[in-house]
Amino acid sequence: MSAIHENPVADVTVEAEQAILGALLTDSRAIDRVEFLRDEQFFLQTHRRIFAAIRRISARGDVPDVMLVWTALKDASHAENDSLAYLNQIAGSSPGGANAKRYARMVADRWTLRNIASVALDLADKARNPKGTEPAAIVETAITALEALLPKAPKSRQFLSGWLTDIVDRIDAEYQGNAERTKLVSTGLRDLDAKLDGGMRPGEVIIVAGRPSMGKTAAALGIADAASTTDAPALVFSQEMPGEQLALRALSRASGIPIPKLKDGSKMVDADFALLTTGLADLNDDRILIDDRPELSIAQIRSSARDVKREHGKLGVIVVDYLQLMAETEGSNRTQSVGANSRGLKALAKELDVPVVVLAQLNRKLEERADRRPIMSDLRDSGEIEQDADIVVLLYRDEVYNPDSADKGIVELNVAKQRNGSTGVVPAIFVGERTAFLDAHAGVQFGAVREKKAVGFGSRRASKLYTEID
């Protein structure tokens, strides 16, 4: 079973592989020094199988030696005629286990170099023969492949008491008023922030879901507005609605002028132009970036978000409108593809250390129920959405189904899942003509079934509240 030397890189790799395998066969403690090494990092298939056998033997508590490894190879039908002789050869020429970690690092480094060369060759081939692939997509694929080769920082081990020190320091700083609260990102709604223990956090994925006309896009625009700052813009991927329509909604929200007037300037009156000027002045300082390309892939979203963070240094929030409109990627069916995109967005949130708000549609079947308030299982193509999400907020406006509802003007924000917090429903006010969400007054009562005499928000009181809040 002689080694095949194809090039200088391979030559060095094979020698290092023989050294580490010899060390593992002759020093029972060496296996603990190479916990980062993986089977696939060996150049020769034979060495991969030997290393895998050694790890299996060690995992069951035995000490790997030549005979046990040879037996394991035979049991797995991987032993060849000269396997025993080859194992004796590398064990007999072993330099010992003292430098096992160094040999393992050499094997891992050579694996990285081989893969860098492979990515470069693949990149060159795709550049010469793109076959309709956009250059940006080719670059993004290469960047993703190269980033996967970066060594992962090992998790530190320490006793529970060690982790508590930072927690107590943070609590004390917050109590004294000396803590930086930049980690919390506001949704723009007081009661929702309170339910989320202060707001959204970097690295979280927040799913905002509802049936059509429930106000998902309005909620997303309000969150983007609240989360954006001068040095940390919000990035909105609007795959359903053109950027111009989002800008129209933002102008209505900022100026207080109903959307129908902004859509048809002939309906404007003289007094509206003062409001328009004020709204435009507010939006001139706006820090919301809108990308309205349709059917974006997770690679395109990742590339655009990285680009914005490189340019501005920070990101306040990423909003994706909406999940089911993203381009299908891996998976043999729609549910698997949506699940893959959901996992990709979660990875992006952690990578860029920013909250990612993802709008999602709900199944039509919920409208067949007597109570049409959504539940978690109503998420369309749910797959892994529930698992990946840190927070799930389900939107419900009773007036959509019941025009004479006593809850007219109220949107129920059901925090149906919160990985590290409580769940429950909080109210907000929905101003339809401005497609805006506003804070409700404290003590608002709402719900599906109430006696007519119960205190609640009817349309007259809600209309008054719009004026009071504005």
C-alpha positions as CSV (number, residue, x, y, z in Angstrom):
1,M,0.0,0.0,0.0
2,S,2.5,2.5,-1.2
3,A,1.8,6.2,-1.0
4,I,1.2,8.0,-4.4
5,H,3.1,11.2,-4.6
6,E,1.4,13.5,-7.1
7,N,3.0,16.9,-6.3
8,P,5.1,18.6,-3.6
9,V,2.1,19.5,-1.6
10,A,0.9,15.9,-1.6
11,D,4.4,14.6,-0.8
12,V,4.6,16.7,2.4
13,T,1.0,15.8,3.3
14,V,1.6,12.0,3.0
15,E,4.7,12.2,5.2
16,A,2.8,14.2,7.8
17,E,-0.2,11.8,7.6
18,Q,2.1,8.9,8.2
19,A,3.7,10.7,11.2
20,I,0.4,11.4,12.9
21,L,-1.0,7.9,12.3
22,G,2.1,6.4,13.6
23,A,1.9,8.6,16.7
24,L,-1.7,7.6,17.3
25,L,-0.8,3.9,17.0
26,T,2.0,4.1,19.5
27,D,0.9,6.7,22.0
28,S,-2.5,6.3,23.6
29,R,-2.6,9.9,24.8
30,A,-2.0,11.4,21.3
31,I,-5.6,11.2,20.3
32,D,-6.6,13.9,22.8
33,R,-4.1,16.4,21.2
34,V,-5.7,16.2,17.8
35,E,-9.4,16.7,18.5
36,F,-9.7,19.2,15.7
37,L,-8.5,16.8,13.0
38,R,-11.1,15.3,10.6
39,D,-11.1,12.2,8.4
40,E,-11.6,14.2,5.2
41,Q,-8.5,16.2,5.8
42,F,-6.2,13.3,5.0
43,F,-4.9,13.2,1.4
44,L,-5.0,9.5,0.9
45,Q,-8.2,7.5,1.2
46,T,-6.3,4.8,3.0
47,H,-5.2,7.2,5.7
48,R,-8.7,8.5,6.1
49,R,-10.0,5.0,6.8
50,I,-7.1,4.3,9.3
51,F,-7.8,7.5,11.1
52,A,-11.5,6.8,11.3
53,A,-10.8,3.4,12.7
54,I,-8.5,4.8,15.3
55,R,-11.1,7.3,16.4
56,R,-13.8,4.6,16.7
57,I,-11.6,2.4,18.8
58,S,-10.7,5.3,21.1
59,A,-14.3,6.4,21.4
60,R,-15.3,3.0,22.8
61,G,-12.6,3.2,25.4
62,D,-9.9,0.9,23.9
63,V,-6.3,1.8,23.1
64,P,-5.8,1.7,19.4
65,D,-2.9,-0.4,18.2
66,V,-1.9,-2.1,14.9
67,M,-3.9,-5.3,15.5
68,L,-7.1,-3.5,16.7
69,V,-7.0,-1.1,13.7
70,W,-6.3,-3.9,11.2
71,T,-9.3,-5.8,12.7
72,A,-11.5,-2.7,12.4
73,L,-10.5,-2.2,8.8
74,K,-11.3,-5.9,8.0
75,D,-14.7,-5.6,9.7
76,A,-15.5,-2.5,7.6
77,S,-14.3,-4.3,4.4
78,H,-11.5,-1.8,4.0
79,A,-8.5,-4.0,4.6
80,E,-6.3,-4.9,1.7
81,N,-3.6,-7.6,1.3
82,D,-0.8,-5.4,2.6
83,S,-2.8,-3.5,5.2
84,L,-1.2,-5.2,8.2
85,A,2.3,-4.7,6.8
86,Y,1.6,-1.0,6.1
87,L,0.2,-0.4,9.6
88,N,3.4,-2.1,11.1
89,Q,5.5,0.1,8.8
90,I,4.0,3.5,9.9
91,A,4.0,2.4,13.5
92,G,7.5,1.2,13.4
93,S,8.8,4.5,11.8
94,S,6.7,6.7,14.2
95,P,8.6,9.7,15.6
96,G,6.4,9.4,18.7
97,G,3.4,11.3,20.0
98,A,5.2,14.3,21.5
99,N,4.6,16.4,18.4
100,A,1.2,14.8,17.4
101,K,-0.6,18.2,17.5
102,R,2.0,19.7,15.2
103,Y,1.7,16.9,12.7
104,A,-2.1,17.1,12.8
105,R,-1.9,20.9,12.1
106,M,0.4,20.2,9.1
107,V,-2.3,17.8,7.7
108,A,-5.1,20.3,8.3
109,D,-3.1,23.1,6.7
110,R,-2.3,21.1,3.6
111,W,-6.0,20.2,3.3
112,T,-6.7,23.9,3.4
113,L,-4.1,24.7,0.7
114,R,-5.5,21.9,-1.5
115,N,-9.0,23.3,-1.2
116,I,-7.8,26.9,-1.9
117,A,-6.3,25.6,-5.1
118,S,-9.5,23.8,-5.9
119,V,-11.6,26.9,-5.4
120,A,-9.2,28.9,-7.5
121,L,-9.4,26.4,-10.4
122,D,-13.2,26.3,-10.1
123,L,-13.4,30.1,-10.1
124,A,-11.2,30.3,-13.2
125,D,-13.3,27.7,-15.0
126,K,-16.5,29.5,-14.2
127,A,-15.0,32.8,-15.2
128,R,-14.1,31.3,-18.6
129,N,-17.4,29.4,-19.0
130,P,-20.1,31.3,-16.9
131,K,-23.0,29.5,-18.6
132,G,-25.3,32.4,-17.8
133,T,-24.3,32.8,-14.2
134,E,-23.9,36.4,-13.1
135,P,-20.3,37.4,-12.2
136,A,-21.5,38.6,-8.7
137,A,-22.9,35.1,-8.0
138,I,-19.6,33.5,-9.1
139,V,-17.7,35.7,-6.7
140,E,-20.1,35.1,-3.9
141,T,-19.8,31.4,-4.3
142,A,-16.0,31.6,-4.2
143,I,-16.1,33.8,-1.1
144,T,-18.5,31.4,0.7
145,A,-16.3,28.4,-0.2
146,L,-13.1,30.2,1.0
147,E,-14.8,31.4,4.3
148,A,-15.7,27.7,5.0
149,L,-12.0,26.9,5.1
150,L,-11.3,29.4,7.8
151,P,-10.4,27.7,11.1
152,K,-13.2,27.8,13.7
153,A,-12.3,29.2,17.0
154,P,-12.4,26.4,19.6
155,K,-15.0,26.8,22.3
156,S,-13.4,27.7,25.6
157,R,-14.1,25.5,28.5
158,Q,-14.7,26.9,32.0
159,F,-16.8,26.2,35.0
160,L,-20.2,27.8,35.3
161,S,-18.9,30.3,37.9
162,G,-16.6,31.7,35.2
163,W,-19.5,32.6,32.9
164,L,-21.4,34.2,35.8
165,T,-18.8,36.9,36.3
166,D,-19.6,38.7,33.0
167,I,-23.3,38.3,33.7
168,V,-23.1,39.9,37.1
169,D,-20.9,42.7,35.7
170,R,-23.5,43.5,33.0
171,I,-26.4,43.5,35.6
172,D,-24.5,45.9,37.8
173,A,-23.6,48.2,35.0
174,E,-27.2,48.3,33.8
175,Y,-28.4,49.0,37.4
176,Q,-25.9,51.8,37.7
177,G,-27.0,53.2,34.3
178,N,-23.4,52.8,33.0
179,A,-24.1,50.0,30.5
180,E,-24.1,50.5,26.7
181,R,-27.6,49.5,25.5
182,T,-26.6,49.3,21.9
183,K,-27.2,45.5,21.9
184,L,-31.0,46.2,22.0
185,V,-32.7,47.2,18.8
186,S,-36.2,48.7,19.1
187,T,-39.1,47.5,17.1
188,G,-40.6,51.0,17.3
189,L,-43.6,49.7,19.4
190,R,-43.4,50.2,23.2
191,D,-45.5,47.1,24.2
192,L,-43.8,44.8,21.7
193,D,-40.3,46.0,23.0
194,A,-41.5,45.3,26.5
195,K,-42.6,41.8,25.6
196,L,-39.2,41.2,24.0
197,D,-37.5,42.3,27.2
198,G,-36.3,45.6,25.7
199,G,-36.2,44.8,22.0
200,M,-34.5,42.7,19.4
201,R,-30.9,41.5,19.8
202,P,-28.1,41.0,17.3
203,G,-27.9,37.5,15.9
204,E,-31.7,36.9,16.3
205,V,-34.1,36.0,13.5
206,I,-37.5,37.4,14.1
207,I,-40.3,36.0,11.9
208,V,-43.3,38.4,11.4
209,A,-46.1,36.4,9.8
210,G,-49.7,37.0,8.8
211,R,-52.3,36.6,6.1
212,P,-52.5,39.2,3.4
213,S,-53.8,42.7,4.5
214,M,-52.7,42.1,8.1
215,G,-50.0,44.8,7.9
216,K,-46.7,42.7,7.5
217,T,-45.0,45.3,5.3
218,A,-46.2,48.2,7.5
219,A,-44.7,46.4,10.5
220,A,-41.4,45.8,8.6
221,L,-41.1,49.4,7.5
222,G,-41.8,50.6,11.1
223,I,-39.1,48.3,12.5
224,A,-36.6,49.4,9.9
225,D,-37.3,53.0,10.7
226,A,-36.9,52.5,14.4
227,A,-33.8,50.3,14.1
228,S,-31.9,52.5,11.7
229,T,-29.4,55.1,13.0
230,T,-27.0,57.5,11.5
231,D,-24.1,55.0,11.6
232,A,-26.1,51.8,11.3
233,P,-28.6,51.8,8.4
234,A,-31.4,49.4,8.0
235,L,-31.4,47.1,4.9
236,V,-34.8,46.1,3.5
237,F,-35.1,43.4,0.8
238,S,-38.5,44.2,-0.8
239,Q,-39.1,41.3,-3.1
240,E,-42.9,41.8,-3.4
241,M,-43.3,45.6,-3.4
242,P,-41.3,48.0,-5.6
243,G,-39.1,50.5,-3.8
244,E,-41.3,53.4,-5.0
245,Q,-44.3,52.0,-3.2
246,L,-42.3,51.5,0.0
247,A,-41.1,55.1,-0.3
248,L,-44.7,56.3,-0.7
249,R,-45.7,54.4,2.5
250,A,-42.7,55.9,4.3
251,L,-43.7,59.4,3.1
252,S,-47.3,58.9,4.3
253,R,-46.0,57.7,7.7
254,A,-43.7,60.6,8.1
255,S,-46.0,63.3,6.9
256,G,-49.4,62.1,8.1
257,I,-50.9,62.5,4.6
258,P,-53.1,59.6,3.6
259,I,-51.7,57.4,0.9
260,P,-54.6,58.1,-1.5
261,K,-53.7,61.7,-1.6
262,L,-50.0,61.0,-2.3
263,K,-51.0,58.6,-5.1
264,D,-53.2,61.3,-6.7
265,G,-51.8,64.8,-6.3
266,S,-55.1,66.3,-7.4
267,K,-56.6,65.3,-4.1
268,M,-54.1,67.4,-2.1
269,V,-55.2,70.7,-0.4
270,D,-53.0,73.6,0.4
271,A,-52.6,72.6,4.0
272,D,-51.2,69.2,3.0
273,F,-48.1,70.8,1.4
274,A,-46.8,72.0,4.8
275,L,-47.2,68.4,6.0
276,L,-45.5,67.2,2.9
277,T,-42.5,69.5,3.5
278,T,-42.2,68.3,7.1
279,G,-42.3,64.6,6.0
280,L,-39.7,65.1,3.3
281,A,-37.4,66.9,5.8
282,D,-37.7,63.9,8.2
283,L,-37.0,61.4,5.4
284,N,-33.9,63.3,4.2
285,D,-32.2,62.0,7.4
286,D,-33.7,58.5,6.8
287,R,-31.2,55.6,6.9
288,I,-33.2,52.8,5.2
289,L,-31.6,51.1,2.2
290,I,-34.1,49.4,-0.1
291,D,-33.2,46.5,-2.4
292,D,-36.2,45.7,-4.5
293,R,-34.8,43.0,-6.7
294,P,-37.2,40.0,-7.0
295,E,-36.6,36.4,-6.1
296,L,-33.2,36.9,-4.4
297,S,-31.2,33.9,-3.4
298,I,-29.7,33.6,0.0
299,A,-26.3,34.1,-1.6
300,Q,-27.4,37.4,-3.1
301,I,-28.9,38.6,0.2
302,R,-25.7,37.7,2.0
303,S,-23.5,39.4,-0.6
304,S,-25.6,42.6,-0.5
305,A,-25.7,42.7,3.4
306,R,-21.9,42.2,3.6
307,D,-21.4,45.0,1.1
308,V,-23.5,47.4,3.1
309,K,-21.8,46.5,6.4
310,R,-18.4,46.9,4.7
311,E,-19.4,50.3,3.4
312,H,-21.1,51.7,6.6
313,G,-19.3,49.7,9.3
314,K,-22.6,48.6,11.0
315,L,-26.1,47.5,10.2
316,G,-29.1,48.3,12.4
317,V,-31.4,45.5,11.1
318,I,-32.0,43.4,8.0
319,V,-35.6,43.0,6.8
320,V,-36.6,40.3,4.2
321,D,-40.0,40.7,2.6
322,Y,-40.8,37.9,2.4
323,L,-39.4,34.4,3.0
324,Q,-41.5,32.5,0.5
325,L,-40.6,34.8,-2.3
326,M,-36.9,34.0,-2.1
327,A,-35.3,32.0,-4.9
328,E,-35.4,28.3,-4.4
329,T,-32.1,26.8,-3.6
330,E,-31.3,23.3,-2.2
331,G,-33.9,20.7,-1.5
332,S,-36.1,18.4,-3.5
333,N,-39.3,20.3,-2.7
334,R,-40.6,23.7,-1.8
335,T,-40.7,23.1,2.0
336,Q,-37.0,21.9,2.0
337,S,-36.0,25.0,-0.1
338,V,-37.7,27.4,2.3
339,G,-36.1,25.6,5.2
340,A,-32.7,26.0,3.5
341,N,-33.3,29.7,3.1
342,S,-34.4,30.0,6.7
343,R,-31.2,28.4,7.9
344,G,-29.2,30.7,5.6
345,L,-30.8,33.8,7.1
346,K,-30.1,32.5,10.7
347,A,-26.5,32.0,9.7
348,L,-26.4,35.5,8.3
349,A,-27.8,37.0,11.5
350,K,-25.0,35.4,13.5
351,E,-22.3,36.2,11.0
352,L,-23.1,39.9,10.8
353,D,-24.2,40.2,14.4
354,V,-27.5,41.9,13.5
355,P,-31.2,41.1,14.0
356,V,-32.8,39.8,10.8
357,V,-36.6,40.4,10.5
358,V,-38.2,38.0,8.1
359,L,-41.8,38.4,6.9
360,A,-43.7,35.2,6.1
361,Q,-47.0,34.1,4.7
362,L,-49.5,31.9,6.6
363,N,-51.5,29.1,5.2
364,R,-54.9,29.9,3.8
365,K,-56.4,27.0,5.7
366,L,-56.6,29.1,8.9
367,E,-59.5,31.0,7.3
368,E,-61.6,27.8,7.5
369,R,-61.5,28.0,11.3
370,A,-64.1,29.8,13.4
371,D,-61.4,31.7,15.2
372,R,-59.0,32.9,12.5
373,R,-56.3,34.0,14.8
374,P,-53.1,32.3,13.5
375,I,-51.0,29.8,15.4
376,M,-47.5,28.6,14.8
377,S,-48.5,25.6,12.6
378,D,-50.1,28.0,10.2
379,L,-46.7,29.1,8.8
380,R,-46.7,28.2,5.1
381,D,-43.9,25.8,4.1
382,S,-43.0,25.9,7.7
383,G,-40.4,23.1,7.6
384,E,-37.6,24.5,9.8
385,I,-38.9,28.1,10.1
386,E,-40.1,27.5,13.6
387,Q,-36.8,25.8,14.6
388,D,-34.6,28.5,13.2
389,A,-36.5,31.5,14.4
390,D,-35.6,33.0,17.8
391,I,-38.9,35.0,17.8
392,V,-42.2,34.5,16.0
393,V,-44.7,37.3,15.9
394,L,-48.1,36.5,14.3
395,L,-50.3,39.4,13.2
396,Y,-54.1,39.5,13.4
397,R,-56.6,42.3,12.6
398,D,-60.2,41.2,13.4
399,E,-61.7,43.9,11.2
400,V,-60.2,42.2,8.1
401,Y,-62.7,39.3,8.6
402,N,-65.3,41.2,10.6
403,P,-65.9,44.7,9.3
404,D,-68.0,45.7,12.3
405,S,-65.6,44.3,14.8
406,A,-65.3,46.1,18.2
407,D,-61.5,45.8,17.7
408,K,-61.5,48.0,14.6
409,G,-58.2,49.8,14.3
410,I,-56.4,47.3,16.5
411,V,-53.7,44.8,15.4
412,E,-52.9,41.9,17.8
413,L,-49.2,41.1,17.9
414,N,-49.0,37.5,19.1
415,V,-45.4,36.7,20.3
416,A,-46.0,33.0,19.7
417,K,-42.4,32.0,20.3
418,Q,-39.5,33.6,22.1
419,R,-36.5,31.4,22.7
420,N,-35.3,33.3,25.7
421,G,-38.5,35.0,27.0
422,S,-42.2,34.9,27.5
423,T,-44.9,34.7,24.9
424,G,-48.2,36.5,24.7
425,V,-50.3,39.0,22.8
426,V,-49.8,42.8,22.9
427,P,-51.9,45.4,21.0
428,A,-51.0,48.1,18.6
429,I,-53.0,50.6,16.5
430,F,-53.1,50.2,12.8
431,V,-53.7,53.3,10.8
432,G,-54.9,51.9,7.4
433,E,-54.8,55.1,5.4
434,R,-51.1,55.6,6.4
435,T,-50.3,51.8,6.6
436,A,-48.6,52.6,10.0
437,F,-48.4,50.9,13.3
438,L,-48.6,53.1,16.4
439,D,-48.5,52.4,20.2
440,A,-51.8,51.7,21.8
441,H,-52.8,53.4,25.1
442,A,-52.1,51.5,28.3
443,G,-55.0,49.2,29.4
444,V,-56.4,48.6,25.9
445,Q,-58.8,45.7,26.0
446,F,-59.3,43.5,22.9
447,G,-60.2,40.0,22.0
448,A,-62.4,37.7,20.0
449,V,-65.4,37.3,22.3
450,R,-66.6,40.2,24.5
451,E,-69.9,41.4,25.8
452,K,-71.0,44.6,24.0
453,K,-70.8,46.5,27.2
454,A,-67.1,45.6,27.8
455,V,-64.6,48.4,27.4
456,G,-62.8,48.2,24.1
457,F,-61.6,50.2,21.1
458,G,-64.4,51.0,18.6
459,S,-63.7,53.0,15.5
460,R,-64.6,56.4,17.0
461,R,-62.2,55.9,19.9
462,A,-59.5,54.5,17.6
463,S,-59.9,57.5,15.3
464,K,-59.4,59.8,18.2
465,L,-56.4,57.9,19.4
466,Y,-54.7,58.4,16.0
467,T,-54.9,62.2,16.5
468,E,-53.7,61.9,20.1
469,I,-50.7,59.9,19.3
470,D,-49.7,61.9,16.2
